[in-house]
Structure formats: structure tokens, C-alpha cells
């Protein structure tokens, strides 16, 4: 399961979205983030589904990568669905048994919240993590937040920390998998027994994982210090970001799609 987690993984398919300026993708992601939380009508949800499919097709993301992105989120989506279905009591009753009451409004809201999470994860993966390297994401955030430097906000340092965090997620996942296999070879069991016994078993993974993470962080800090890394405004970039006509075209097309989606919501919304 750990090997199927795609968070922080970059999948290069050579698509238009991969070649698009990361600043454009960050802005588009924020726009679609707003659109996802604005949508609440069935017609608008259908339009959001179509737009998300267009994003996946444009990015040429393989189906197995898409599924590995969604698979870890499905239990959380199911939990959100059940929680909303059982706690919202407005509307006509569809089912009742003892203290459990399910209404049409609660079911609709539950489906909406679960789908919002799915669309949010897909948009995050397509517009950011799967189509953009962590270094480019950091460069994009540093460029977009550069006006905050006037207020002495450490924009470069914040972007660098986020880049390092994204870069080391796959590394930590691989390290966790190695530790679990090593502990299993010594007799550890993570699938059977009571909840407390399995929890104690995972402690044998967390402790060496924390030690390994701090060791990697220390090695990285020493390497950066040895190379006289200082960051800041005087630091140059090997590949500076440049907006091209293709980036503007992609931005206009996807922004138009988001505007159409919000228009559908306004027209068909309650």
C-alpha cells in the first residue's frame, strides 16, 4: 500500500500541463479549489466531473496512477459520507431504525461532501504534484509571494521548506516500507491481534522512522552549510520561470472552464 501512495511523486508524461508555467498552475489550482467548494447542485457537479476528466486527459495521467492517488482517500471519503448522512436531520426521512435517521437532505449533503474531497484530491494531483516537480512548485510560490518580502516575510525560506517536505515524502514512504519489512522479518505482525497490540507494533516502525528522519535532516543541513547555501534575494536560478503564449492560452482555457462551472452553479443552484 505504501508504494501506491502518489503524494509528492512527479509523473512526467510530456503533456501540455507538465510544460505549463508552475505559477499558472498554482493560480488555476486556487481557482478550482474555490469552484469545488462553491458547487452544490447536481448539474454543477456533473460539469465539475467533466472538467476534472478534461484535466486528467490533458495531463495524460495513467489510470493506475489516478487510482493510486484516490485509493488512500476513499476511506476518508466514506467516513465523511457516513458522518454527514447520520448527523443531518433536515428533509424527508428515507430510512429510520432506532436512533438512526437518514434523510434526503442528509444523503445529498453526504454525497456532495465526499465528492468534493475526491475532486479536490484529483485537482491537487493533476494541477500540482503529479505534473510539477517540488522545485518548480517552490519557485512558483516564491515568485507569487514575493510582494510579501516588503513586510520582511521569509518567502524564500518558506518555499524552500515546502519543497524539501514534498521532495522527501516519497523517500520517507520508502523508508517506512523498508523498516516494516525488516520488523516483519523479526516476527512483527501488523495485521492481526487486538488494536492495542497492532498499535504497539507500529511503534516499532515510528521510532526508527523518526530517528532516520532526523538523521536525514541533519545530513541535509550539513550539506547545505558545506556548500555555503544562504538563499535570499541574491541567489540566482538555473532555469528562471518565464510566461509564454502557451501558458497564457492554458490559463485562459482552464479559467474559462472554471467560470462556466461557477456560472452553471449560479444558474442551477438552490
C-alpha positions, 0 to 999 in steps of 0.5 A: 500500500505504501508504494501506491501512495502518489503524494509528492511523486512527479509523473512526467508524461510530456503533456501540455500541463507538465510544460505549463508555467508552475505559477499558472498552475498554482493560480488555476489550482486556487481557482478550482479549489474555490469552484469545488467548494462553491458547487452544490447542485447536481448539474454543477457537479456533473460539469465539475466531473467533466472538467476534472476528466478534461484535466486528467486527459490533458495531463495524460495521467495513467489510470493506475496512477489516478487510482493510486492517488484516490485509493488512500482517500476513499476511506476518508471519503466514506467516513465523511459520507457516513458522518454527514448522512447520520448527523443531518436531520433536515428533509424527508426521512428515507430510512429510520431504525432506532436512533438512526435517521437518514434523510434526503437532505442528509444523503445529498449533503453526504454525497456532495461532501465526499465528492468534493474531497475526491475532486479536490484530491484529483485537482491537487494531483493533476494541477500540482504534484503529479505534473510539477516537480517540488522545485518548480512548485517552490519557485512558483510560490516564491515568485507569487509571494514575493510582494510579501518580502516588503513586510520582511516575510521569509518567502524564500525560506518558506518555499524552500521548506515546502519543497524539501517536505514534498521532495522527501515524502516519497523517500520517507514512504520508502523508508517506512516500507523498508523498516516494516519489512525488516520488523516483519522479518523479526516476527512483527505482525501488523495485521492481526491481534487486538488494536492495542497490540497492532498499535504497539507494533507500529511503534516499532516502525515510528521510532526508527522512522523518526530517528532516520528522519532526523538523521536525514535532516541533519545530513541535509543541513550539513550539506547545505552549510558545506556548500555555503547555501544562504538563499535570499534575494541574491541567489540566482536560478538555473532555469528562471520561470518565464510566461509564454503564449502557451501558458497564457492560452492554458490559463485562459482555457482552464479559467474559462472552464472554471467560470462556466462551472461557477456560472452553471452553479449560479444558474442551477443552484438552490 
